[in-house]
Amino acid sequence: QVRLVESGGGLVQPGGSLRLSCAASGFAFDFYTMTWYRQAPGKERELVATITGSGRTPNYADSVKGRFTISRDNTKNTVDLQMNSLKLEDTAVYYCNAYLGSNQFWGQGIQVTVSS
């Protein structure tokens, strides 16, 4: 059974930090590109950061470059998103995604709220 379980979300003040984690099981994690998406109220889901199976080529949305860092641990089947210097506009539900060819899996999402 494929599972992607996000954790680490919550409420944080502007300028603060959060670290999201996604625990994966039920598929060959090492081969999958892992991506964090987010969806703010009234907006479309957008790609935040992505990392290939090897972990050597992360990519980021322009809006988070220099503030967010994606990383993965293939020994633990986890992918993390370190979010620093958070802004009000980072408020969204964040989703973990696994992709390989025609296979794609989603987590249930986790809320991140940036508010003073």
N, C-alpha and C positions, 0 to 999 in steps of 0.2 A: 504494500500500500504506500503510495507516494504521499509524503507529508512535507510541507514547508511551514514552519512555525516561527512567527516573528515575536520578538520581545524587545523590551527596552524603551518603549515609547512613554509619553507622559507630557506633563506641563513644565515648561521652562520659560524663563524670562528672556527677552531679547538680549543677544550677546552671549547667552549661555551655550552649553554643550549637552548633547545626548549621544549615546551610542546604541544603535539598533543592531540586533543580531537575528539571524535567520538560521534555524537548525533544519537540515534536510535529511530525509531518509526515504528509502524505497526505490532509489534509482542510482545510476552510476555517476555520482556527484562530480568526480574529477573531470568528466568529459563535457559537462554542461557549462555554458555561459550563464553567469548569474547576474541578475540585474535588480536594482531597486527602482521602483516606480513610485509616484505619488499622485494623489488626486485630491485637490482642494474642492470645497463646496462650490458647485456651479461651474466647475471647470473640467476639462478632459484630463484623463490620466496621462501623465508625462514621464518620460524617462529621466531618472536622476543620475544614476551611475551604473556602469556595467563592467564586468571583469570576466575574461575568458578562463577556461579551465586551468591553464597554466598559471594564471595570475599575473602575467607579465604585461598585459596591455589594458589597463583600466581606462575608461573614458567617462567624461562627466558632462552634464548639461552646463551650458555657460553660466547659468544662474547660481551654480553651486561650486564652480571651479575655485580652488584655493581655500574653500571652507570645509568641504566634505571629502572624506577619504573612504574608498571602498577597499576591502581586503577579504581574503578567504583563507581558510585553513582546511586543506583537503584531507588532513588526518582526522579532523573532527567533523567534517561535513558541515561547516558553518561559513556563512558570509556575513560580514559586519559592515556597518556604515557609521563611521565616526562623523558627527555633525558638530562643527564649531561655529562660533560667531552667528548663531541662529538669528533669523529675522522673522518679523511678523508673517511675511509672505511664505515662509517655509511651513506654515501650518497646513496640515493635510493628513490624509490616511496614507501611510507608506506600505507598499506591497513588495514582497520578495517574489522574484520570478526566476524560473529555471528554463533554459531553452537549448534544444539541440535538434537541428533538422525540423522534422514535423512534430516533435514532442515539445510541449510547453506546459509548465505547471505554475500555479499561483498559490501564494499563501493567503490567509484570510484577511490580512491587513492589520495595521496597528496605528493608533492615533498619535500624532505629534502636534501639540498645541504650543505655539509661541505667543506669550501674552504677558503684559506687565500688570 
